[in-house]
Amino acid sequence: MIDGDYDLFGFLHDGHISDWYELLGIKYIFYPPYERQKTPTKKELAERKIFENFISKIPGLGKINSSLSFPGYETGDPQPRIYIQEKILFLVGGEEIYKKLFAFKNFALEKSGMVFLE
């Protein structure tokens, strides 16, 4: 996957981004273009197209039909601001731990509190 120059840490290109949005209580997400730059380069336009194609296929995000010139999405079930986890995970490691956790079929991000031991 081409991450592009605008997503240096890969947050937007994570296939589980909708889980994170729901965990944080985010209901609506909009991805407007960078308006400060008047003329985007060909590379930036290509990266934008790849990103919009990627984000449109993420399970848990439904596209909003609106008159906006950029895409907007709605998450499935955002969590309330105060909630209780069923499990607490004590973790040691880097960001690769998320890929390992999401590989478990019964893992649910919204039901697992995480404490990072560094």
N, CA, C and O atoms as CSV, one atom per row, in Angstrom:
chain,resi,resn,atom,element,x,y,z
A,1,MET,N,N,0.847,-1.188,0.000
A,1,MET,CA,C,0.000,0.000,0.000
A,1,MET,C,C,0.881,1.235,0.000
A,1,MET,O,O,1.851,1.309,0.755
A,2,ILE,N,N,0.564,2.163,-0.806
A,2,ILE,CA,C,1.289,3.424,-0.846
A,2,ILE,C,C,0.726,4.310,0.255
A,2,ILE,O,O,-0.438,4.707,0.212
A,3,ASP,N,N,1.556,4.614,1.234
A,3,ASP,CA,C,1.092,5.422,2.355
A,3,ASP,C,C,1.101,6.906,2.043
A,3,ASP,O,O,0.346,7.665,2.651
A,4,GLY,N,N,1.921,7.327,1.131
A,4,GLY,CA,C,1.956,8.743,0.785
A,4,GLY,C,C,2.753,9.559,1.780
A,4,GLY,O,O,3.180,9.057,2.819
A,5,ASP,N,N,2.946,10.807,1.452
A,5,ASP,CA,C,3.716,11.694,2.314
A,5,ASP,C,C,2.873,12.286,3.434
A,5,ASP,O,O,3.427,12.756,4.428
A,6,TYR,N,N,1.563,12.278,3.304
A,6,TYR,CA,C,0.686,12.927,4.265
A,6,TYR,C,C,0.319,12.019,5.432
A,6,TYR,O,O,-0.198,12.507,6.437
A,7,ASP,N,N,0.566,10.726,5.334
A,7,ASP,CA,C,0.198,9.769,6.385
A,7,ASP,C,C,1.459,9.059,6.862
A,7,ASP,O,O,1.604,7.850,6.684
A,8,LEU,N,N,2.357,9.809,7.460
A,8,LEU,CA,C,3.681,9.302,7.799
A,8,LEU,C,C,3.648,8.108,8.740
A,8,LEU,O,O,4.503,7.228,8.639
A,9,PHE,N,N,2.685,8.055,9.651
A,9,PHE,CA,C,2.637,6.978,10.632
A,9,PHE,C,C,1.620,5.902,10.279
A,9,PHE,O,O,1.435,4.957,11.045
A,10,GLY,N,N,0.965,6.026,9.144
A,10,GLY,CA,C,0.052,4.995,8.676
A,10,GLY,C,C,-1.274,4.918,9.402
A,10,GLY,O,O,-1.962,3.902,9.299
A,11,PHE,N,N,-1.659,5.947,10.130
A,11,PHE,CA,C,-2.918,5.907,10.875
A,11,PHE,C,C,-4.123,5.830,9.943
A,11,PHE,O,O,-5.051,5.060,10.193
A,12,LEU,N,N,-4.117,6.615,8.881
A,12,LEU,CA,C,-5.264,6.638,7.973
A,12,LEU,C,C,-5.322,5.406,7.085
A,12,LEU,O,O,-6.385,5.070,6.563
A,13,HIS,N,N,-4.201,4.732,6.907
A,13,HIS,CA,C,-4.151,3.556,6.043
A,13,HIS,C,C,-4.237,2.256,6.845
A,13,HIS,O,O,-3.864,1.196,6.344
A,14,ASP,N,N,-4.716,2.328,8.060
A,14,ASP,CA,C,-4.914,1.141,8.890
A,14,ASP,C,C,-6.288,0.567,8.576
A,14,ASP,O,O,-7.288,1.283,8.633
A,15,GLY,N,N,-6.344,-0.705,8.247
A,15,GLY,CA,C,-7.611,-1.339,7.897
A,15,GLY,C,C,-8.613,-1.394,9.034
A,15,GLY,O,O,-9.794,-1.661,8.810
A,16,HIS,N,N,-8.151,-1.143,10.261
A,16,HIS,CA,C,-9.039,-1.163,11.425
A,16,HIS,C,C,-9.359,0.243,11.919
A,16,HIS,O,O,-9.742,0.420,13.075
A,17,ILE,N,N,-9.208,1.234,11.062
A,17,ILE,CA,C,-9.439,2.622,11.478
A,17,ILE,C,C,-10.866,2.836,11.962
A,17,ILE,O,O,-11.091,3.654,12.854
A,18,SER,N,N,-11.835,2.123,11.396
A,18,SER,CA,C,-13.224,2.299,11.842
A,18,SER,C,C,-13.389,1.828,13.280
A,18,SER,O,O,-14.187,2.397,14.025
A,19,ASP,N,N,-12.641,0.786,13.689
A,19,ASP,CA,C,-12.687,0.336,15.083
A,19,ASP,C,C,-12.164,1.425,16.017
A,19,ASP,O,O,-12.720,1.656,17.091
A,20,TRP,N,N,-11.091,2.089,15.594
A,20,TRP,CA,C,-10.534,3.172,16.410
A,20,TRP,C,C,-11.503,4.350,16.500
A,20,TRP,O,O,-11.679,4.933,17.570
A,21,TYR,N,N,-12.131,4.699,15.375
A,21,TYR,CA,C,-13.106,5.787,15.393
A,21,TYR,C,C,-14.252,5.466,16.347
A,21,TYR,O,O,-14.675,6.328,17.117
A,22,GLU,N,N,-14.757,4.235,16.303
A,22,GLU,CA,C,-15.858,3.845,17.186
A,22,GLU,C,C,-15.421,3.879,18.640
A,22,GLU,O,O,-16.171,4.336,19.503
A,23,LEU,N,N,-14.206,3.397,18.922
A,23,LEU,CA,C,-13.693,3.407,20.287
A,23,LEU,C,C,-13.603,4.832,20.823
A,23,LEU,O,O,-13.887,5.073,21.996
A,24,LEU,N,N,-13.213,5.766,19.981
A,24,LEU,CA,C,-13.076,7.162,20.392
A,24,LEU,C,C,-14.398,7.925,20.379
A,24,LEU,O,O,-14.432,9.114,20.697
A,25,GLY,N,N,-15.491,7.243,20.011
A,25,GLY,CA,C,-16.805,7.879,20.016
A,25,GLY,C,C,-17.063,8.765,18.818
A,25,GLY,O,O,-17.934,9.633,18.871
A,26,ILE,N,N,-16.324,8.567,17.738
A,26,ILE,CA,C,-16.475,9.393,16.538
A,26,ILE,C,C,-17.580,8.816,15.670
A,26,ILE,O,O,-17.540,7.636,15.321
A,27,LYS,N,N,-18.550,9.619,15.322
A,27,LYS,CA,C,-19.695,9.173,14.517
A,27,LYS,C,C,-19.513,9.498,13.036
A,27,LYS,O,O,-19.817,8.667,12.180
A,28,TYR,N,N,-19.021,10.693,12.727
A,28,TYR,CA,C,-18.875,11.126,11.332
A,28,TYR,C,C,-17.423,11.486,11.042
A,28,TYR,O,O,-16.741,12.086,11.874
A,29,ILE,N,N,-16.958,11.111,9.849
A,29,ILE,CA,C,-15.598,11.391,9.419
A,29,ILE,C,C,-15.656,12.010,8.031
A,29,ILE,O,O,-16.350,11.512,7.145
A,30,PHE,N,N,-14.922,13.098,7.850
A,30,PHE,CA,C,-14.845,13.754,6.548
A,30,PHE,C,C,-13.382,13.869,6.153
A,30,PHE,O,O,-12.524,14.150,6.991
A,31,TYR,N,N,-13.103,13.653,4.887
A,31,TYR,CA,C,-11.745,13.718,4.367
A,31,TYR,C,C,-11.654,14.780,3.276
A,31,TYR,O,O,-11.596,14.446,2.093
A,32,PRO,N,N,-11.640,16.056,3.662
A,32,PRO,CA,C,-11.538,17.110,2.642
A,32,PRO,C,C,-10.122,17.158,2.071
A,32,PRO,O,O,-9.170,16.749,2.737
A,33,PRO,N,N,-9.981,17.647,0.862
A,33,PRO,CA,C,-8.633,17.811,0.297
A,33,PRO,C,C,-7.904,18.949,1.002
A,33,PRO,O,O,-8.513,19.742,1.721
A,34,TYR,N,N,-6.620,19.015,0.791
A,34,TYR,CA,C,-5.796,20.068,1.378
A,34,TYR,C,C,-6.046,21.351,0.604
A,34,TYR,O,O,-5.530,21.526,-0.499
A,35,GLU,N,N,-6.824,22.233,1.170
A,35,GLU,CA,C,-7.284,23.437,0.462
A,35,GLU,C,C,-6.240,24.544,0.366
A,35,GLU,O,O,-6.374,25.438,-0.469
A,36,ARG,N,N,-5.221,24.505,1.187
A,36,ARG,CA,C,-4.224,25.583,1.155
A,36,ARG,C,C,-3.377,25.535,-0.105
A,36,ARG,O,O,-2.858,26.554,-0.561
A,37,GLN,N,N,-3.244,24.348,-0.656
A,37,GLN,CA,C,-2.461,24.203,-1.879
A,37,GLN,C,C,-3.409,24.343,-3.066
A,37,GLN,O,O,-4.313,23.525,-3.237
A,38,LYS,N,N,-3.214,25.339,-3.859
A,38,LYS,CA,C,-4.142,25.646,-4.952
A,38,LYS,C,C,-4.092,24.606,-6.071
A,38,LYS,O,O,-5.130,24.231,-6.616
A,39,THR,N,N,-2.899,24.142,-6.411
A,39,THR,CA,C,-2.759,23.192,-7.508
A,39,THR,C,C,-2.028,21.948,-7.004
A,39,THR,O,O,-0.808,21.970,-6.846
A,40,PRO,N,N,-2.765,20.864,-6.750
A,40,PRO,CA,C,-2.088,19.641,-6.292
A,40,PRO,C,C,-1.259,19.019,-7.418
A,40,PRO,O,O,-1.588,19.144,-8.598
A,41,THR,N,N,-0.185,18.351,-7.024
A,41,THR,CA,C,0.664,17.680,-8.008
A,41,THR,C,C,-0.014,16.392,-8.480
A,41,THR,O,O,-0.984,15.931,-7.879
A,42,LYS,N,N,0.511,15.822,-9.561
A,42,LYS,CA,C,-0.036,14.557,-10.068
A,42,LYS,C,C,0.112,13.453,-9.028
A,42,LYS,O,O,-0.776,12.616,-8.865
A,43,LYS,N,N,1.240,13.459,-8.329
A,43,LYS,CA,C,1.481,12.459,-7.286
A,43,LYS,C,C,0.436,12.595,-6.177
A,43,LYS,O,O,-0.111,11.593,-5.716
A,44,GLU,N,N,0.164,13.805,-5.756
A,44,GLU,CA,C,-0.822,14.032,-4.694
A,44,GLU,C,C,-2.219,13.622,-5.134
A,44,GLU,O,O,-2.971,13.050,-4.346
A,45,LEU,N,N,-2.576,13.906,-6.378
A,45,LEU,CA,C,-3.886,13.491,-6.892
A,45,LEU,C,C,-3.991,11.969,-6.949
A,45,LEU,O,O,-5.035,11.403,-6.627
A,46,ALA,N,N,-2.906,11.307,-7.360
A,46,ALA,CA,C,-2.899,9.842,-7.415
A,46,ALA,C,C,-3.013,9.250,-6.014
A,46,ALA,O,O,-3.761,8.295,-5.802
A,47,GLU,N,N,-2.265,9.820,-5.045
A,47,GLU,CA,C,-2.337,9.341,-3.664
A,47,GLU,C,C,-3.733,9.547,-3.088
A,47,GLU,O,O,-4.240,8.695,-2.358
A,48,ARG,N,N,-4.338,10.652,-3.410
A,48,ARG,CA,C,-5.691,10.943,-2.925
A,48,ARG,C,C,-6.685,9.915,-3.467
A,48,ARG,O,O,-7.553,9.438,-2.735
A,49,LYS,N,N,-6.556,9.580,-4.734
A,49,LYS,CA,C,-7.446,8.598,-5.351
A,49,LYS,C,C,-7.263,7.223,-4.709
A,49,LYS,O,O,-8.241,6.527,-4.438
A,50,ILE,N,N,-6.011,6.835,-4.466
A,50,ILE,CA,C,-5.726,5.556,-3.804
A,50,ILE,C,C,-6.331,5.552,-2.404
A,50,ILE,O,O,-6.942,4.567,-1.990
A,51,PHE,N,N,-6.159,6.660,-1.676
A,51,PHE,CA,C,-6.694,6.739,-0.317
A,51,PHE,C,C,-8.215,6.657,-0.314
A,51,PHE,O,O,-8.786,5.920,0.490
A,52,GLU,N,N,-8.879,7.396,-1.192
A,52,GLU,CA,C,-10.345,7.369,-1.235
A,52,GLU,C,C,-10.859,5.985,-1.614
A,52,GLU,O,O,-11.889,5.549,-1.100
A,53,ASN,N,N,-10.163,5.296,-2.496
A,53,ASN,CA,C,-10.532,3.930,-2.857
A,53,ASN,C,C,-10.363,3.003,-1.653
A,53,ASN,O,O,-11.223,2.163,-1.387
A,54,PHE,N,N,-9.254,3.157,-0.926
A,54,PHE,CA,C,-8.987,2.341,0.259
A,54,PHE,C,C,-10.044,2.569,1.335
A,54,PHE,O,O,-10.612,1.612,1.862
A,55,ILE,N,N,-10.308,3.826,1.659
A,55,ILE,CA,C,-11.218,4.152,2.762
A,55,ILE,C,C,-12.651,3.741,2.441
A,55,ILE,O,O,-13.419,3.426,3.351
A,56,SER,N,N,-13.022,3.740,1.163
A,56,SER,CA,C,-14.388,3.368,0.789
A,56,SER,C,C,-14.656,1.878,0.964
A,56,SER,O,O,-15.813,1.459,0.986
A,57,LYS,N,N,-13.609,1.079,1.089
A,57,LYS,CA,C,-13.768,-0.371,1.216
A,57,LYS,C,C,-13.600,-0.878,2.642
A,57,LYS,O,O,-13.642,-2.087,2.869
A,58,ILE,N,N,-13.412,0.013,3.603
A,58,ILE,CA,C,-13.216,-0.417,4.989
A,58,ILE,C,C,-14.553,-0.819,5.598
A,58,ILE,O,O,-15.504,-0.037,5.580
A,59,PRO,N,N,-14.633,-2.042,6.140
A,59,PRO,CA,C,-15.876,-2.454,6.806
A,59,PRO,C,C,-16.149,-1.565,8.017
A,59,PRO,O,O,-15.222,-1.198,8.739
A,60,GLY,N,N,-17.378,-1.228,8.235
A,60,GLY,CA,C,-17.746,-0.405,9.381
A,60,GLY,C,C,-17.888,1.069,9.069
A,60,GLY,O,O,-18.370,1.832,9.907
A,61,LEU,N,N,-17.478,1.488,7.881
A,61,LEU,CA,C,-17.655,2.881,7.468
A,61,LEU,C,C,-18.661,2.922,6.326
A,61,LEU,O,O,-18.464,2.284,5.293
A,62,GLY,N,N,-19.733,3.669,6.516
A,62,GLY,CA,C,-20.740,3.831,5.471
A,62,GLY,C,C,-20.640,5.211,4.861
A,62,GLY,O,O,-20.596,6.208,5.581
A,63,LYS,N,N,-20.602,5.279,3.548
A,63,LYS,CA,C,-20.464,6.572,2.870
A,63,LYS,C,C,-21.744,7.386,3.031
A,63,LYS,O,O,-22.849,6.856,2.914
A,64,ILE,N,N,-21.581,8.673,3.299
A,64,ILE,CA,C,-22.698,9.597,3.471
A,64,ILE,C,C,-23.002,10.231,2.119
A,64,ILE,O,O,-22.105,10.741,1.447
A,65,ASN,N,N,-24.248,10.195,1.733
A,65,ASN,CA,C,-24.663,10.880,0.504
A,65,ASN,C,C,-24.912,12.345,0.840
A,65,ASN,O,O,-25.870,12.681,1.536
A,66,SER,N,N,-24.045,13.203,0.340
A,66,SER,CA,C,-24.180,14.634,0.624
A,66,SER,C,C,-23.770,15.434,-0.608
A,66,SER,O,O,-23.275,14.886,-1.593
A,67,SER,N,N,-23.985,16.716,-0.527
A,67,SER,CA,C,-23.625,17.595,-1.642
A,67,SER,C,C,-22.196,18.125,-1.513
A,67,SER,O,O,-21.804,19.022,-2.260
A,68,LEU,N,N,-21.424,17.590,-0.586
A,68,LEU,CA,C,-20.042,18.031,-0.413
A,68,LEU,C,C,-19.184,17.578,-1.584
A,68,LEU,O,O,-19.506,16.601,-2.261
A,69,SER,N,N,-18.104,18.283,-1.816
A,69,SER,CA,C,-17.199,17.931,-2.909
A,69,SER,C,C,-16.143,16.913,-2.474
A,69,SER,O,O,-15.265,16.562,-3.263
A,70,PHE,N,N,-16.218,16.441,-1.241
A,70,PHE,CA,C,-15.280,15.449,-0.720
A,70,PHE,C,C,-16.066,14.392,0.055
A,70,PHE,O,O,-17.196,14.645,0.472
A,71,PRO,N,N,-15.472,13.203,0.251
A,71,PRO,CA,C,-16.215,12.109,0.878
A,71,PRO,C,C,-16.397,12.283,2.384
A,71,PRO,O,O,-15.543,12.833,3.080
A,72,GLY,N,N,-17.531,11.797,2.853
A,72,GLY,CA,C,-17.833,11.741,4.273
A,72,GLY,C,C,-18.342,10.351,4.606
A,72,GLY,O,O,-18.988,9.707,3.779
A,73,TYR,N,N,-18.056,9.885,5.812
A,73,TYR,CA,C,-18.435,8.529,6.215
A,73,TYR,C,C,-19.037,8.557,7.610
A,73,TYR,O,O,-18.798,9.475,8.395
A,74,GLU,N,N,-19.823,7.528,7.895
A,74,GLU,CA,C,-20.449,7.364,9.202
A,74,GLU,C,C,-19.987,6.033,9.778
A,74,GLU,O,O,-19.978,5.016,9.083
A,75,THR,N,N,-19.604,6.044,11.051
A,75,THR,CA,C,-19.193,4.799,11.695
A,75,THR,C,C,-20.426,4.010,12.104
A,75,THR,O,O,-21.529,4.553,12.174
A,76,GLY,N,N,-20.232,2.735,12.371
A,76,GLY,CA,C,-21.358,1.872,12.697
A,76,GLY,C,C,-21.943,2.110,14.074
A,76,GLY,O,O,-23.137,2.381,14.204
A,77,ASP,N,N,-21.111,2.010,15.108
A,77,ASP,CA,C,-21.617,2.058,16.473
A,77,ASP,C,C,-20.587,2.709,17.392
A,77,ASP,O,O,-19.842,2.003,18.071
A,78,PRO,N,N,-20.530,4.043,17.427
A,78,PRO,CA,C,-19.543,4.684,18.301
A,78,PRO,C,C,-19.831,4.407,19.770
A,78,PRO,O,O,-20.988,4.328,20.184
A,79,GLN,N,N,-18.780,4.262,20.541
A,79,GLN,CA,C,-18.896,3.969,21.965
A,79,GLN,C,C,-19.241,5.237,22.743
A,79,GLN,O,O,-18.889,6.342,22.330
A,80,PRO,N,N,-19.931,5.072,23.870
A,80,PRO,CA,C,-20.191,6.243,24.719
A,80,PRO,C,C,-18.886,6.748,25.331
A,80,PRO,O,O,-17.867,6.057,25.306
A,81,ARG,N,N,-18.929,7.936,25.869
A,81,ARG,CA,C,-17.712,8.528,26.436
A,81,ARG,C,C,-17.204,7.763,27.659
A,81,ARG,O,O,-15.999,7.719,27.905
A,82,ILE,N,N,-18.099,7.174,28.412
A,82,ILE,CA,C,-17.716,6.383,29.581
A,82,ILE,C,C,-18.223,4.968,29.365
A,82,ILE,O,O,-19.413,4.756,29.132
A,83,TYR,N,N,-17.331,4.013,29.443
A,83,TYR,CA,C,-17.712,2.619,29.266
A,83,TYR,C,C,-16.730,1.739,30.029
A,83,TYR,O,O,-15.680,2.205,30.472
A,84,ILE,N,N,-17.078,0.477,30.177
A,84,ILE,CA,C,-16.275,-0.478,30.937
A,84,ILE,C,C,-15.742,-1.544,29.988
A,84,ILE,O,O,-16.476,-2.057,29.143
A,85,GLN,N,N,-14.470,-1.872,30.129
A,85,GLN,CA,C,-13.878,-2.940,29.335
A,85,GLN,C,C,-14.084,-4.277,30.032
A,85,GLN,O,O,-14.159,-4.357,31.258
A,86,GLU,N,N,-14.174,-5.319,29.222
A,86,GLU,CA,C,-14.276,-6.667,29.761
A,86,GLU,C,C,-12.903,-7.224,30.110
A,86,GLU,O,O,-12.784,-8.066,30.999
A,87,LYS,N,N,-11.868,-6.761,29.420
A,87,LYS,CA,C,-10.515,-7.272,29.622
A,87,LYS,C,C,-9.539,-6.112,29.717
A,87,LYS,O,O,-9.773,-5.032,29.174
A,88,ILE,N,N,-8.438,-6.361,30.421
A,88,ILE,CA,C,-7.319,-5.421,30.414
A,88,ILE,C,C,-6.116,-6.192,29.892
A,88,ILE,O,O,-5.776,-7.254,30.413
A,89,LEU,N,N,-5.484,-5.663,28.879
A,89,LEU,CA,C,-4.306,-6.288,28.297
A,89,LEU,C,C,-3.077,-5.480,28.676
A,89,LEU,O,O,-3.049,-4.261,28.500
A,90,PHE,N,N,-2.064,-6.155,29.194
A,90,PHE,CA,C,-0.788,-5.522,29.474
A,90,PHE,C,C,0.136,-5.867,28.310
A,90,PHE,O,O,0.410,-7.042,28.068
A,91,LEU,N,N,0.613,-4.867,27.596
A,91,LEU,CA,C,1.331,-5.078,26.347
A,91,LEU,C,C,2.757,-4.562,26.410
A,91,LEU,O,O,3.045,-3.531,27.017
A,92,VAL,N,N,3.641,-5.312,25.763
A,92,VAL,CA,C,5.021,-4.891,25.558
A,92,VAL,C,C,5.290,-5.029,24.070
A,92,VAL,O,O,5.105,-6.106,23.502
A,93,GLY,N,N,5.720,-3.960,23.440
A,93,GLY,CA,C,6.011,-4.033,22.010
A,93,GLY,C,C,5.620,-2.766,21.298
A,93,GLY,O,O,5.137,-1.808,21.902
A,94,GLY,N,N,5.838,-2.779,20.000
A,94,GLY,CA,C,5.534,-1.629,19.160
A,94,GLY,C,C,4.162,-1.742,18.538
A,94,GLY,O,O,3.301,-2.481,19.015
A,95,GLU,N,N,3.973,-0.992,17.462
A,95,GLU,CA,C,2.655,-0.943,16.826
A,95,GLU,C,C,2.284,-2.238,16.122
A,95,GLU,O,O,1.121,-2.425,15.764
A,96,GLU,N,N,3.243,-3.139,15.915
A,96,GLU,CA,C,2.924,-4.420,15.281
A,96,GLU,C,C,1.992,-5.264,16.146
A,96,GLU,O,O,1.360,-6.198,15.652
A,97,ILE,N,N,1.907,-4.942,17.426
A,97,ILE,CA,C,1.036,-5.693,18.333
A,97,ILE,C,C,-0.425,-5.601,17.903
A,97,ILE,O,O,-1.190,-6.541,18.119
A,98,TYR,N,N,-0.824,-4.477,17.296
A,98,TYR,CA,C,-2.215,-4.330,16.857
A,98,TYR,C,C,-2.567,-5.342,15.779
A,98,TYR,O,O,-3.656,-5.915,15.800
A,99,LYS,N,N,-1.662,-5.566,14.840
A,99,LYS,CA,C,-1.926,-6.549,13.785
A,99,LYS,C,C,-2.081,-7.940,14.381
A,99,LYS,O,O,-2.918,-8.723,13.933
A,100,LYS,N,N,-1.277,-8.243,15.389
A,100,LYS,CA,C,-1.376,-9.557,16.031
A,100,LYS,C,C,-2.690,-9.688,16.795
A,100,LYS,O,O,-3.323,-10.743,16.760
A,101,LEU,N,N,-3.102,-8.629,17.481
A,101,LEU,CA,C,-4.358,-8.683,18.236
A,101,LEU,C,C,-5.563,-8.808,17.316
A,101,LEU,O,O,-6.470,-9.595,17.584
A,102,PHE,N,N,-5.579,-8.037,16.231
A,102,PHE,CA,C,-6.713,-8.088,15.305
A,102,PHE,C,C,-6.795,-9.423,14.572
A,102,PHE,O,O,-7.827,-9.739,13.981
A,103,ALA,N,N,-5.719,-10.212,14.602
A,103,ALA,CA,C,-5.743,-11.536,13.963
A,103,ALA,C,C,-6.614,-12.520,14.749
A,103,ALA,O,O,-7.107,-13.493,14.179
A,104,PHE,N,N,-6.808,-12.279,16.053
A,104,PHE,CA,C,-7.672,-13.145,16.863
A,104,PHE,C,C,-9.132,-12.861,16.523
A,104,PHE,O,O,-9.555,-11.705,16.516
A,105,LYS,N,N,-9.890,-13.897,16.244
A,105,LYS,CA,C,-11.286,-13.722,15.833
A,105,LYS,C,C,-12.146,-13.121,16.939
A,105,LYS,O,O,-13.084,-12.377,16.651
A,106,ASN,N,N,-11.845,-13.429,18.200
A,106,ASN,CA,C,-12.682,-12.934,19.294
A,106,ASN,C,C,-12.179,-11.615,19.890
A,106,ASN,O,O,-12.707,-11.162,20.905
A,107,PHE,N,N,-11.170,-10.995,19.278
A,107,PHE,CA,C,-10.663,-9.726,19.787
A,107,PHE,C,C,-11.569,-8.586,19.346
A,107,PHE,O,O,-11.903,-8.458,18.168
A,108,ALA,N,N,-11.957,-7.766,20.306
A,108,ALA,CA,C,-12.752,-6.567,20.020
A,108,ALA,C,C,-12.066,-5.388,20.702
A,108,ALA,O,O,-11.934,-5.361,21.926
A,109,LEU,N,N,-11.642,-4.442,19.929
A,109,LEU,CA,C,-10.906,-3.293,20.447
A,109,LEU,C,C,-11.695,-2.565,21.522
A,109,LEU,O,O,-11.137,-2.157,22.540
A,110,GLU,N,N,-13.003,-2.401,21.295
A,110,GLU,CA,C,-13.825,-1.649,22.238
A,110,GLU,C,C,-14.064,-2.384,23.549
A,110,GLU,O,O,-14.578,-1.789,24.497
A,111,LYS,N,N,-13.705,-3.662,23.629
A,111,LYS,CA,C,-13.912,-4.433,24.855
A,111,LYS,C,C,-12.610,-4.741,25.572
A,111,LYS,O,O,-12.597,-5.534,26.514
A,112,SER,N,N,-11.517,-4.127,25.144
A,112,SER,CA,C,-10.209,-4.435,25.709
A,112,SER,C,C,-9.478,-3.160,26.088
A,112,SER,O,O,-9.127,-2.357,25.222
A,113,GLY,N,N,-9.250,-2.974,27.379
A,113,GLY,CA,C,-8.411,-1.872,27.828
A,113,GLY,C,C,-6.954,-2.277,27.673
A,113,GLY,O,O,-6.614,-3.436,27.912
A,114,MET,N,N,-6.095,-1.364,27.284
A,114,MET,CA,C,-4.688,-1.688,27.051
A,114,MET,C,C,-3.788,-0.826,27.904
A,114,MET,O,O,-3.955,0.391,27.992
A,115,VAL,N,N,-2.822,-1.491,28.537
A,115,VAL,CA,C,-1.794,-0.807,29.304
A,115,VAL,C,C,-0.467,-1.199,28.676
A,115,VAL,O,O,-0.131,-2.381,28.617
A,116,PHE,N,N,0.287,-0.218,28.209
A,116,PHE,CA,C,1.570,-0.491,27.564
A,116,PHE,C,C,2.684,-0.404,28.597
A,116,PHE,O,O,2.879,0.628,29.239
A,117,LEU,N,N,3.406,-1.498,28.746
A,117,LEU,CA,C,4.533,-1.567,29.675
A,117,LEU,C,C,5.807,-1.334,28.879
A,117,LEU,O,O,6.205,-2.181,28.079
A,118,GLU,N,N,6.434,-0.216,29.089
A,118,GLU,CA,C,7.642,0.107,28.319
A,118,GLU,C,C,8.785,0.349,29.259
A,118,GLU,O,O,9.897,0.637,28.818
